[in-house]
């Protein structure tokens, strides 16, 4: 497995944990939380694809 991909997975988990704390603070709905996670995953995949493209 590529080390860059492992790093992205770790960053995604860290981001999800931080976003959960922020979601509780701002009282975001589950739809907004899911939308932010989808945008983050797509952005990370695009960045990873740029590095390996």
Protein Blocks (a to p, Z undefined) as FASTA:
>chain_A
ZZklmmmmmmmmmmmmmmmmmmmmnopafklmmmmmmmmmmmmmmmmmmmmZZ
